[in-house]
Amino acid sequence: MATTSIAQACEAHRELITKLNQLEAFLLMTFGPGREAFTQMAPASQDDYLAACTDTVQASRELAQAIGGALQESFIAEFGHG
């Protein structure tokens, strides 16, 4: 059981890194050197873009929670208590 939890945590970690890289790219386009593209978007497109940023943050939060849960399960399976 602990091996499954560790494997789940590792997979969630990989997904989290991907989401954080995606969020970094979004933020660079919004606030970094590429921000001109963002400022030239139509307001509706800016809203969609910011909604995508919010979705990415939420997915990252859920992945971080999954990692914590999987590691806690592994710890309990290994040591018998929380």
PDB file of N, CA, C and O in Angstrom:
ATOM      1  N   MET A   1       0.830  -1.200   0.000  1.00  0.00           N
ATOM      2  CA  MET A   1       0.000   0.000   0.000  1.00  0.00           C
ATOM      3  C   MET A   1       0.868   1.256   0.000  1.00  0.00           C
ATOM      4  O   MET A   1       0.568   2.222  -0.700  1.00  0.00           O
ATOM      5  N   ALA A   2       1.941   1.240   0.783  1.00  0.00           N
ATOM      6  CA  ALA A   2       2.814   2.414   0.853  1.00  0.00           C
ATOM      7  C   ALA A   2       3.452   2.698  -0.500  1.00  0.00           C
ATOM      8  O   ALA A   2       3.629   3.856  -0.879  1.00  0.00           O
ATOM      9  N   THR A   3       3.797   1.638  -1.229  1.00  0.00           N
ATOM     10  CA  THR A   3       4.409   1.829  -2.545  1.00  0.00           C
ATOM     11  C   THR A   3       3.448   2.541  -3.490  1.00  0.00           C
ATOM     12  O   THR A   3       3.858   3.409  -4.261  1.00  0.00           O
ATOM     13  N   THR A   4       2.173   2.174  -3.429  1.00  0.00           N
ATOM     14  CA  THR A   4       1.172   2.836  -4.264  1.00  0.00           C
ATOM     15  C   THR A   4       1.072   4.312  -3.913  1.00  0.00           C
ATOM     16  O   THR A   4       1.017   5.158  -4.805  1.00  0.00           O
ATOM     17  N   SER A   5       1.047   4.628  -2.624  1.00  0.00           N
ATOM     18  CA  SER A   5       0.954   6.024  -2.200  1.00  0.00           C
ATOM     19  C   SER A   5       2.169   6.822  -2.648  1.00  0.00           C
ATOM     20  O   SER A   5       2.039   7.966  -3.084  1.00  0.00           O
ATOM     21  N   ILE A   6       3.343   6.224  -2.541  1.00  0.00           N
ATOM     22  CA  ILE A   6       4.566   6.906  -2.993  1.00  0.00           C
ATOM     23  C   ILE A   6       4.493   7.132  -4.502  1.00  0.00           C
ATOM     24  O   ILE A   6       4.835   8.210  -4.988  1.00  0.00           O
ATOM     25  N   ALA A   7       4.053   6.126  -5.235  1.00  0.00           N
ATOM     26  CA  ALA A   7       3.931   6.270  -6.691  1.00  0.00           C
ATOM     27  C   ALA A   7       2.918   7.353  -7.038  1.00  0.00           C
ATOM     28  O   ALA A   7       3.136   8.136  -7.962  1.00  0.00           O
ATOM     29  N   GLN A   8       1.816   7.399  -6.303  1.00  0.00           N
ATOM     30  CA  GLN A   8       0.809   8.438  -6.535  1.00  0.00           C
ATOM     31  C   GLN A   8       1.386   9.816  -6.234  1.00  0.00           C
ATOM     32  O   GLN A   8       1.139  10.770  -6.971  1.00  0.00           O
ATOM     33  N   ALA A   9       2.147   9.919  -5.161  1.00  0.00           N
ATOM     34  CA  ALA A   9       2.764  11.199  -4.806  1.00  0.00           C
ATOM     35  C   ALA A   9       3.758  11.635  -5.880  1.00  0.00           C
ATOM     36  O   ALA A   9       3.820  12.814  -6.230  1.00  0.00           O
ATOM     37  N   CYS A  10       4.527  10.694  -6.397  1.00  0.00           N
ATOM     38  CA  CYS A  10       5.500  11.025  -7.448  1.00  0.00           C
ATOM     39  C   CYS A  10       4.801  11.503  -8.718  1.00  0.00           C
ATOM     40  O   CYS A  10       5.234  12.471  -9.344  1.00  0.00           O
ATOM     41  N   GLU A  11       3.724  10.824  -9.093  1.00  0.00           N
ATOM     42  CA  GLU A  11       2.968  11.234 -10.285  1.00  0.00           C
ATOM     43  C   GLU A  11       2.342  12.611 -10.076  1.00  0.00           C
ATOM     44  O   GLU A  11       2.390  13.462 -10.964  1.00  0.00           O
ATOM     45  N   ALA A  12       1.758  12.826  -8.906  1.00  0.00           N
ATOM     46  CA  ALA A  12       1.165  14.133  -8.606  1.00  0.00           C
ATOM     47  C   ALA A  12       2.234  15.214  -8.594  1.00  0.00           C
ATOM     48  O   ALA A  12       1.977  16.344  -9.009  1.00  0.00           O
ATOM     49  N   HIS A  13       3.429  14.879  -8.123  1.00  0.00           N
ATOM     50  CA  HIS A  13       4.532  15.847  -8.111  1.00  0.00           C
ATOM     51  C   HIS A  13       4.908  16.239  -9.532  1.00  0.00           C
ATOM     52  O   HIS A  13       5.114  17.420  -9.815  1.00  0.00           O
ATOM     53  N   ARG A  14       4.999  15.269 -10.423  1.00  0.00           N
ATOM     54  CA  ARG A  14       5.315  15.577 -11.833  1.00  0.00           C
ATOM     55  C   ARG A  14       4.240  16.482 -12.439  1.00  0.00           C
ATOM     56  O   ARG A  14       4.550  17.443 -13.142  1.00  0.00           O
ATOM     57  N   GLU A  15       2.982  16.166 -12.160  1.00  0.00           N
ATOM     58  CA  GLU A  15       1.886  16.991 -12.673  1.00  0.00           C
ATOM     59  C   GLU A  15       1.931  18.394 -12.077  1.00  0.00           C
ATOM     60  O   GLU A  15       1.654  19.378 -12.763  1.00  0.00           O
ATOM     61  N   LEU A  16       2.282  18.478 -10.798  1.00  0.00           N
ATOM     62  CA  LEU A  16       2.376  19.783 -10.140  1.00  0.00           C
ATOM     63  C   LEU A  16       3.463  20.633 -10.780  1.00  0.00           C
ATOM     64  O   LEU A  16       3.251  21.820 -11.028  1.00  0.00           O
ATOM     65  N   ILE A  17       4.608  20.051 -11.049  1.00  0.00           N
ATOM     66  CA  ILE A  17       5.698  20.789 -11.700  1.00  0.00           C
ATOM     67  C   ILE A  17       5.239  21.301 -13.065  1.00  0.00           C
ATOM     68  O   ILE A  17       5.536  22.439 -13.429  1.00  0.00           O
ATOM     69  N   THR A  18       4.523  20.476 -13.818  1.00  0.00           N
ATOM     70  CA  THR A  18       3.999  20.896 -15.120  1.00  0.00           C
ATOM     71  C   THR A  18       3.052  22.080 -14.967  1.00  0.00           C
ATOM     72  O   THR A  18       3.143  23.053 -15.716  1.00  0.00           O
ATOM     73  N   LYS A  19       2.146  21.997 -13.998  1.00  0.00           N
ATOM     74  CA  LYS A  19       1.186  23.085 -13.768  1.00  0.00           C
ATOM     75  C   LYS A  19       1.900  24.362 -13.336  1.00  0.00           C
ATOM     76  O   LYS A  19       1.538  25.452 -13.779  1.00  0.00           O
ATOM     77  N   LEU A  20       2.903  24.239 -12.482  1.00  0.00           N
ATOM     78  CA  LEU A  20       3.632  25.429 -12.035  1.00  0.00           C
ATOM     79  C   LEU A  20       4.413  26.062 -13.180  1.00  0.00           C
ATOM     80  O   LEU A  20       4.507  27.286 -13.263  1.00  0.00           O
ATOM     81  N   ASN A  21       4.970  25.244 -14.058  1.00  0.00           N
ATOM     82  CA  ASN A  21       5.648  25.783 -15.243  1.00  0.00           C
ATOM     83  C   ASN A  21       4.654  26.507 -16.148  1.00  0.00           C
ATOM     84  O   ASN A  21       4.965  27.557 -16.710  1.00  0.00           O
ATOM     85  N   GLN A  22       3.461  25.937 -16.282  1.00  0.00           N
ATOM     86  CA  GLN A  22       2.408  26.573 -17.081  1.00  0.00           C
ATOM     87  C   GLN A  22       2.014  27.910 -16.463  1.00  0.00           C
ATOM     88  O   GLN A  22       1.867  28.906 -17.170  1.00  0.00           O
ATOM     89  N   LEU A  23       1.846  27.928 -15.154  1.00  0.00           N
ATOM     90  CA  LEU A  23       1.480  29.166 -14.473  1.00  0.00           C
ATOM     91  C   LEU A  23       2.579  30.216 -14.621  1.00  0.00           C
ATOM     92  O   LEU A  23       2.292  31.396 -14.824  1.00  0.00           O
ATOM     93  N   GLU A  24       3.828  29.789 -14.520  1.00  0.00           N
ATOM     94  CA  GLU A  24       4.936  30.727 -14.711  1.00  0.00           C
ATOM     95  C   GLU A  24       4.881  31.353 -16.106  1.00  0.00           C
ATOM     96  O   GLU A  24       5.098  32.555 -16.256  1.00  0.00           O
ATOM     97  N   ALA A  25       4.593  30.544 -17.120  1.00  0.00           N
ATOM     98  CA  ALA A  25       4.477  31.067 -18.485  1.00  0.00           C
ATOM     99  C   ALA A  25       3.322  32.058 -18.589  1.00  0.00           C
ATOM    100  O   ALA A  25       3.449  33.099 -19.233  1.00  0.00           O
ATOM    101  N   PHE A  26       2.191  31.733 -17.953  1.00  0.00           N
ATOM    102  CA  PHE A  26       1.054  32.662 -17.944  1.00  0.00           C
ATOM    103  C   PHE A  26       1.457  33.989 -17.307  1.00  0.00           C
ATOM    104  O   PHE A  26       1.159  35.059 -17.839  1.00  0.00           O
ATOM    105  N   LEU A  27       2.131  33.911 -16.174  1.00  0.00           N
ATOM    106  CA  LEU A  27       2.496  35.133 -15.456  1.00  0.00           C
ATOM    107  C   LEU A  27       3.528  35.955 -16.217  1.00  0.00           C
ATOM    108  O   LEU A  27       3.482  37.185 -16.192  1.00  0.00           O
ATOM    109  N   LEU A  28       4.454  35.288 -16.892  1.00  0.00           N
ATOM    110  CA  LEU A  28       5.424  36.023 -17.705  1.00  0.00           C
ATOM    111  C   LEU A  28       4.725  36.763 -18.839  1.00  0.00           C
ATOM    112  O   LEU A  28       5.095  37.886 -19.179  1.00  0.00           O
ATOM    113  N   MET A  29       3.715  36.128 -19.420  1.00  0.00           N
ATOM    114  CA  MET A  29       2.981  36.793 -20.500  1.00  0.00           C
ATOM    115  C   MET A  29       2.166  37.963 -19.956  1.00  0.00           C
ATOM    116  O   MET A  29       1.958  38.959 -20.648  1.00  0.00           O
ATOM    117  N   THR A  30       1.710  37.836 -18.720  1.00  0.00           N
ATOM    118  CA  THR A  30       0.887  38.885 -18.125  1.00  0.00           C
ATOM    119  C   THR A  30       1.727  40.038 -17.587  1.00  0.00           C
ATOM    120  O   THR A  30       1.382  41.204 -17.776  1.00  0.00           O
ATOM    121  N   PHE A  31       2.830  39.710 -16.919  1.00  0.00           N
ATOM    122  CA  PHE A  31       3.603  40.739 -16.224  1.00  0.00           C
ATOM    123  C   PHE A  31       5.040  40.865 -16.705  1.00  0.00           C
ATOM    124  O   PHE A  31       5.714  41.838 -16.367  1.00  0.00           O
ATOM    125  N   GLY A  32       5.525  39.906 -17.484  1.00  0.00           N
ATOM    126  CA  GLY A  32       6.915  39.909 -17.914  1.00  0.00           C
ATOM    127  C   GLY A  32       7.120  40.634 -19.233  1.00  0.00           C
ATOM    128  O   GLY A  32       6.297  41.455 -19.638  1.00  0.00           O
ATOM    129  N   PRO A  33       8.230  40.321 -19.900  1.00  0.00           N
ATOM    130  CA  PRO A  33       8.564  40.983 -21.162  1.00  0.00           C
ATOM    131  C   PRO A  33       7.501  40.811 -22.250  1.00  0.00           C
ATOM    132  O   PRO A  33       7.389  41.659 -23.135  1.00  0.00           O
ATOM    133  N   GLY A  34       6.725  39.737 -22.201  1.00  0.00           N
ATOM    134  CA  GLY A  34       5.704  39.501 -23.213  1.00  0.00           C
ATOM    135  C   GLY A  34       4.354  40.097 -22.883  1.00  0.00           C
ATOM    136  O   GLY A  34       3.360  39.764 -23.529  1.00  0.00           O
ATOM    137  N   ARG A  35       4.294  40.966 -21.897  1.00  0.00           N
ATOM    138  CA  ARG A  35       2.997  41.487 -21.435  1.00  0.00           C
ATOM    139  C   ARG A  35       2.265  42.321 -22.481  1.00  0.00           C
ATOM    140  O   ARG A  35       1.057  42.530 -22.370  1.00  0.00           O
ATOM    141  N   GLU A  36       2.979  42.796 -23.486  1.00  0.00           N
ATOM    142  CA  GLU A  36       2.315  43.575 -24.531  1.00  0.00           C
ATOM    143  C   GLU A  36       1.231  42.749 -25.217  1.00  0.00           C
ATOM    144  O   GLU A  36       0.180  43.276 -25.580  1.00  0.00           O
ATOM    145  N   ALA A  37       1.486  41.461 -25.393  1.00  0.00           N
ATOM    146  CA  ALA A  37       0.477  40.594 -26.017  1.00  0.00           C
ATOM    147  C   ALA A  37      -0.784  40.554 -25.166  1.00  0.00           C
ATOM    148  O   ALA A  37      -1.896  40.577 -25.694  1.00  0.00           O
ATOM    149  N   PHE A  38      -0.612  40.496 -23.848  1.00  0.00           N
ATOM    150  CA  PHE A  38      -1.772  40.458 -22.950  1.00  0.00           C
ATOM    151  C   PHE A  38      -2.550  41.764 -23.022  1.00  0.00           C
ATOM    152  O   PHE A  38      -3.780  41.753 -23.085  1.00  0.00           O
ATOM    153  N   THR A  39      -1.842  42.887 -23.011  1.00  0.00           N
ATOM    154  CA  THR A  39      -2.527  44.181 -23.010  1.00  0.00           C
ATOM    155  C   THR A  39      -3.265  44.441 -24.320  1.00  0.00           C
ATOM    156  O   THR A  39      -4.195  45.247 -24.358  1.00  0.00           O
ATOM    157  N   GLN A  40      -2.858  43.767 -25.391  1.00  0.00           N
ATOM    158  CA  GLN A  40      -3.516  43.949 -26.679  1.00  0.00           C
ATOM    159  C   GLN A  40      -4.694  42.997 -26.884  1.00  0.00           C
ATOM    160  O   GLN A  40      -5.402  43.096 -27.886  1.00  0.00           O
ATOM    161  N   MET A  41      -4.904  42.084 -25.950  1.00  0.00           N
ATOM    162  CA  MET A  41      -6.047  41.166 -26.052  1.00  0.00           C
ATOM    163  C   MET A  41      -7.348  41.911 -25.800  1.00  0.00           C
ATOM    164  O   MET A  41      -7.380  42.906 -25.076  1.00  0.00           O
ATOM    165  N   ALA A  42      -8.408  41.420 -26.399  1.00  0.00           N
ATOM    166  CA  ALA A  42      -9.742  41.945 -26.101  1.00  0.00           C
ATOM    167  C   ALA A  42     -10.065  41.635 -24.639  1.00  0.00           C
ATOM    168  O   ALA A  42      -9.591  40.634 -24.100  1.00  0.00           O
ATOM    169  N   PRO A  43     -10.865  42.482 -23.997  1.00  0.00           N
ATOM    170  CA  PRO A  43     -11.200  42.240 -22.583  1.00  0.00           C
ATOM    171  C   PRO A  43     -11.747  40.834 -22.312  1.00  0.00           C
ATOM    172  O   PRO A  43     -11.410  40.233 -21.292  1.00  0.00           O
ATOM    173  N   ALA A  44     -12.574  40.308 -23.195  1.00  0.00           N
ATOM    174  CA  ALA A  44     -13.116  38.958 -22.989  1.00  0.00           C
ATOM    175  C   ALA A  44     -12.002  37.911 -23.025  1.00  0.00           C
ATOM    176  O   ALA A  44     -12.025  36.944 -22.264  1.00  0.00           O
ATOM    177  N   SER A  45     -11.034  38.111 -23.912  1.00  0.00           N
ATOM    178  CA  SER A  45      -9.899  37.190 -23.993  1.00  0.00           C
ATOM    179  C   SER A  45      -9.034  37.292 -22.746  1.00  0.00           C
ATOM    180  O   SER A  45      -8.533  36.283 -22.250  1.00  0.00           O
ATOM    181  N   GLN A  46      -8.855  38.518 -22.234  1.00  0.00           N
ATOM    182  CA  GLN A  46      -8.111  38.688 -20.987  1.00  0.00           C
ATOM    183  C   GLN A  46      -8.811  37.948 -19.853  1.00  0.00           C
ATOM    184  O   GLN A  46      -8.159  37.306 -19.030  1.00  0.00           O
ATOM    185  N   ASP A  47     -10.140  38.037 -19.810  1.00  0.00           N
ATOM    186  CA  ASP A  47     -10.902  37.328 -18.776  1.00  0.00           C
ATOM    187  C   ASP A  47     -10.705  35.819 -18.890  1.00  0.00           C
ATOM    188  O   ASP A  47     -10.509  35.134 -17.886  1.00  0.00           O
ATOM    189  N   ASP A  48     -10.760  35.306 -20.120  1.00  0.00           N
ATOM    190  CA  ASP A  48     -10.551  33.870 -20.335  1.00  0.00           C
ATOM    191  C   ASP A  48      -9.147  33.458 -19.908  1.00  0.00           C
ATOM    192  O   ASP A  48      -8.955  32.408 -19.296  1.00  0.00           O
ATOM    193  N   TYR A  49      -8.185  34.286 -20.233  1.00  0.00           N
ATOM    194  CA  TYR A  49      -6.788  34.029 -19.891  1.00  0.00           C
ATOM    195  C   TYR A  49      -6.614  33.985 -18.378  1.00  0.00           C
ATOM    196  O   TYR A  49      -5.979  33.074 -17.847  1.00  0.00           O
ATOM    197  N   LEU A  50      -7.178  34.965 -17.690  1.00  0.00           N
ATOM    198  CA  LEU A  50      -7.065  34.997 -16.233  1.00  0.00           C
ATOM    199  C   LEU A  50      -7.829  33.840 -15.598  1.00  0.00           C
ATOM    200  O   LEU A  50      -7.417  33.331 -14.556  1.00  0.00           O
ATOM    201  N   ALA A  51      -8.929  33.420 -16.203  1.00  0.00           N
ATOM    202  CA  ALA A  51      -9.655  32.239 -15.715  1.00  0.00           C
ATOM    203  C   ALA A  51      -8.783  30.989 -15.857  1.00  0.00           C
ATOM    204  O   ALA A  51      -8.797  30.117 -14.987  1.00  0.00           O
ATOM    205  N   ALA A  52      -8.032  30.904 -16.946  1.00  0.00           N
ATOM    206  CA  ALA A  52      -7.114  29.777 -17.129  1.00  0.00           C
ATOM    207  C   ALA A  52      -6.027  29.795 -16.055  1.00  0.00           C
ATOM    208  O   ALA A  52      -5.629  28.743 -15.556  1.00  0.00           O
ATOM    209  N   CYS A  53      -5.548  30.985 -15.701  1.00  0.00           N
ATOM    210  CA  CYS A  53      -4.566  31.108 -14.616  1.00  0.00           C
ATOM    211  C   CYS A  53      -5.162  30.604 -13.305  1.00  0.00           C
ATOM    212  O   CYS A  53      -4.514  29.865 -12.562  1.00  0.00           O
ATOM    213  N   THR A  54      -6.393  31.006 -13.029  1.00  0.00           N
ATOM    214  CA  THR A  54      -7.075  30.581 -11.808  1.00  0.00           C
ATOM    215  C   THR A  54      -7.264  29.067 -11.792  1.00  0.00           C
ATOM    216  O   THR A  54      -7.055  28.425 -10.763  1.00  0.00           O
ATOM    217  N   ASP A  55      -7.658  28.499 -12.923  1.00  0.00           N
ATOM    218  CA  ASP A  55      -7.823  27.046 -13.016  1.00  0.00           C
ATOM    219  C   ASP A  55      -6.500  26.325 -12.759  1.00  0.00           C
ATOM    220  O   ASP A  55      -6.472  25.282 -12.106  1.00  0.00           O
ATOM    221  N   THR A  56      -5.409  26.886 -13.273  1.00  0.00           N
ATOM    222  CA  THR A  56      -4.094  26.285 -13.078  1.00  0.00           C
ATOM    223  C   THR A  56      -3.689  26.331 -11.611  1.00  0.00           C
ATOM    224  O   THR A  56      -3.125  25.370 -11.089  1.00  0.00           O
ATOM    225  N   VAL A  57      -3.973  27.440 -10.952  1.00  0.00           N
ATOM    226  CA  VAL A  57      -3.677  27.550  -9.519  1.00  0.00           C
ATOM    227  C   VAL A  57      -4.492  26.522  -8.736  1.00  0.00           C
ATOM    228  O   VAL A  57      -3.958  25.856  -7.849  1.00  0.00           O
ATOM    229  N   GLN A  58      -5.769  26.390  -9.054  1.00  0.00           N
ATOM    230  CA  GLN A  58      -6.624  25.424  -8.351  1.00  0.00           C
ATOM    231  C   GLN A  58      -6.122  24.000  -8.567  1.00  0.00           C
ATOM    232  O   GLN A  58      -6.062  23.214  -7.622  1.00  0.00           O
ATOM    233  N   ALA A  59      -5.762  23.667  -9.800  1.00  0.00           N
ATOM    234  CA  ALA A  59      -5.236  22.329 -10.088  1.00  0.00           C
ATOM    235  C   ALA A  59      -3.941  22.088  -9.322  1.00  0.00           C
ATOM    236  O   ALA A  59      -3.711  20.986  -8.824  1.00  0.00           O
ATOM    237  N   SER A  60      -3.094  23.108  -9.225  1.00  0.00           N
ATOM    238  CA  SER A  60      -1.843  22.990  -8.475  1.00  0.00           C
ATOM    239  C   SER A  60      -2.120  22.746  -6.999  1.00  0.00           C
ATOM    240  O   SER A  60      -1.464  21.920  -6.365  1.00  0.00           O
ATOM    241  N   ARG A  61      -3.082  23.461  -6.463  1.00  0.00           N
ATOM    242  CA  ARG A  61      -3.461  23.283  -5.056  1.00  0.00           C
ATOM    243  C   ARG A  61      -3.943  21.849  -4.809  1.00  0.00           C
ATOM    244  O   ARG A  61      -3.556  21.217  -3.826  1.00  0.00           O
ATOM    245  N   GLU A  62      -4.788  21.349  -5.705  1.00  0.00           N
ATOM    246  CA  GLU A  62      -5.312  19.987  -5.559  1.00  0.00           C
ATOM    247  C   GLU A  62      -4.197  18.947  -5.657  1.00  0.00           C
ATOM    248  O   GLU A  62      -4.200  17.958  -4.923  1.00  0.00           O
ATOM    249  N   LEU A  63      -3.247  19.170  -6.559  1.00  0.00           N
ATOM    250  CA  LEU A  63      -2.120  18.247  -6.677  1.00  0.00           C
ATOM    251  C   LEU A  63      -1.258  18.270  -5.419  1.00  0.00           C
ATOM    252  O   LEU A  63      -0.809  17.222  -4.955  1.00  0.00           O
ATOM    253  N   ALA A  64      -1.027  19.451  -4.869  1.00  0.00           N
ATOM    254  CA  ALA A  64      -0.242  19.551  -3.634  1.00  0.00           C
ATOM    255  C   ALA A  64      -0.945  18.805  -2.497  1.00  0.00           C
ATOM    256  O   ALA A  64      -0.293  18.132  -1.698  1.00  0.00           O
ATOM    257  N   GLN A  65      -2.261  18.922  -2.423  1.00  0.00           N
ATOM    258  CA  GLN A  65      -3.017  18.201  -1.398  1.00  0.00           C
ATOM    259  C   GLN A  65      -2.939  16.695  -1.628  1.00  0.00           C
ATOM    260  O   GLN A  65      -2.844  15.928  -0.670  1.00  0.00           O
ATOM    261  N   ALA A  66      -2.979  16.269  -2.877  1.00  0.00           N
ATOM    262  CA  ALA A  66      -2.867  14.843  -3.188  1.00  0.00           C
ATOM    263  C   ALA A  66      -1.502  14.304  -2.775  1.00  0.00           C
ATOM    264  O   ALA A  66      -1.395  13.191  -2.260  1.00  0.00           O
ATOM    265  N   ILE A  67      -0.468  15.096  -3.004  1.00  0.00           N
ATOM    266  CA  ILE A  67       0.876  14.689  -2.599  1.00  0.00           C
ATOM    267  C   ILE A  67       0.927  14.519  -1.086  1.00  0.00           C
ATOM    268  O   ILE A  67       1.427  13.512  -0.584  1.00  0.00           O
ATOM    269  N   GLY A  68       0.410  15.503  -0.368  1.00  0.00           N
ATOM    270  CA  GLY A  68       0.406  15.426   1.092  1.00  0.00           C
ATOM    271  C   GLY A  68      -0.361  14.221   1.596  1.00  0.00           C
ATOM    272  O   GLY A  68       0.092  13.531   2.509  1.00  0.00           O
ATOM    273  N   GLY A  69      -1.526  13.961   1.007  1.00  0.00           N
ATOM    274  CA  GLY A  69      -2.327  12.811   1.422  1.00  0.00           C
ATOM    275  C   GLY A  69      -1.635  11.489   1.145  1.00  0.00           C
ATOM    276  O   GLY A  69      -1.651  10.586   1.981  1.00  0.00           O
ATOM    277  N   ALA A  70      -1.027  11.376  -0.026  1.00  0.00           N
ATOM    278  CA  ALA A  70      -0.331  10.140  -0.385  1.00  0.00           C
ATOM    279  C   ALA A  70       0.869   9.907   0.523  1.00  0.00           C
ATOM    280  O   ALA A  70       1.129   8.777   0.936  1.00  0.00           O
ATOM    281  N   LEU A  71       1.592  10.965   0.831  1.00  0.00           N
ATOM    282  CA  LEU A  71       2.744  10.813   1.719  1.00  0.00           C
ATOM    283  C   LEU A  71       2.310  10.470   3.136  1.00  0.00           C
ATOM    284  O   LEU A  71       2.971   9.684   3.816  1.00  0.00           O
ATOM    285  N   GLN A  72       1.211  11.048   3.582  1.00  0.00           N
ATOM    286  CA  GLN A  72       0.695  10.720   4.910  1.00  0.00           C
ATOM    287  C   GLN A  72       0.274   9.251   4.970  1.00  0.00           C
ATOM    288  O   GLN A  72       0.560   8.563   5.950  1.00  0.00           O
ATOM    289  N   GLU A  73      -0.403   8.769   3.927  1.00  0.00           N
ATOM    290  CA  GLU A  73      -0.780   7.353   3.868  1.00  0.00           C
ATOM    291  C   GLU A  73       0.453   6.463   3.927  1.00  0.00           C
ATOM    292  O   GLU A  73       0.456   5.448   4.623  1.00  0.00           O
ATOM    293  N   SER A  74       1.494   6.838   3.205  1.00  0.00           N
ATOM    294  CA  SER A  74       2.730   6.061   3.205  1.00  0.00           C
ATOM    295  C   SER A  74       3.360   6.041   4.588  1.00  0.00           C
ATOM    296  O   SER A  74       3.835   5.004   5.050  1.00  0.00           O
ATOM    297  N   PHE A  75       3.360   7.192   5.243  1.00  0.00           N
ATOM    298  CA  PHE A  75       3.937   7.292   6.580  1.00  0.00           C
ATOM    299  C   PHE A  75       3.177   6.399   7.551  1.00  0.00           C
ATOM    300  O   PHE A  75       3.783   5.670   8.337  1.00  0.00           O
ATOM    301  N   ILE A  76       1.844   6.457   7.494  1.00  0.00           N
ATOM    302  CA  ILE A  76       1.017   5.646   8.391  1.00  0.00           C
ATOM    303  C   ILE A  76       1.230   4.158   8.104  1.00  0.00           C
ATOM    304  O   ILE A  76       1.338   3.354   9.029  1.00  0.00           O
ATOM    305  N   ALA A  77       1.290   3.797   6.825  1.00  0.00           N
ATOM    306  CA  ALA A  77       1.515   2.397   6.468  1.00  0.00           C
ATOM    307  C   ALA A  77       2.881   1.916   6.952  1.00  0.00           C
ATOM    308  O   ALA A  77       3.030   0.768   7.369  1.00  0.00           O
ATOM    309  N   GLU A  78       3.857   2.786   6.896  1.00  0.00           N
ATOM    310  CA  GLU A  78       5.221   2.423   7.288  1.00  0.00           C
ATOM    311  C   GLU A  78       5.388   2.379   8.802  1.00  0.00           C
ATOM    312  O   GLU A  78       5.999   1.454   9.338  1.00  0.00           O
ATOM    313  N   PHE A  79       4.846   3.378   9.488  1.00  0.00           N
ATOM    314  CA  PHE A  79       5.116   3.524  10.917  1.00  0.00           C
ATOM    315  C   PHE A  79       3.897   3.270  11.806  1.00  0.00           C
ATOM    316  O   PHE A  79       4.025   3.210  13.029  1.00  0.00           O
ATOM    317  N   GLY A  80       2.728   3.121  11.206  1.00  0.00           N
ATOM    318  CA  GLY A  80       1.551   2.732  11.952  1.00  0.00           C
ATOM    319  C   GLY A  80       0.828   3.819  12.706  1.00  0.00           C
ATOM    320  O   GLY A  80      -0.069   3.519  13.493  1.00  0.00           O
ATOM    321  N   HIS A  81       1.181   5.070  12.497  1.00  0.00           N
ATOM    322  CA  HIS A  81       0.464   6.174  13.154  1.00  0.00           C
ATOM    323  C   HIS A  81       0.661   7.442  12.353  1.00  0.00           C
ATOM    324  O   HIS A  81       1.525   7.515  11.479  1.00  0.00           O
ATOM    325  N   GLY A  82      -0.153   8.445  12.662  1.00  0.00           N
ATOM    326  CA  GLY A  82      -0.103   9.711  11.922  1.00  0.00           C
ATOM    327  C   GLY A  82       0.604  10.790  12.656  1.00  0.00           C
ATOM    328  O   GLY A  82       0.719  11.907  12.152  1.00  0.00           O
TER     329      GLY A  82
END
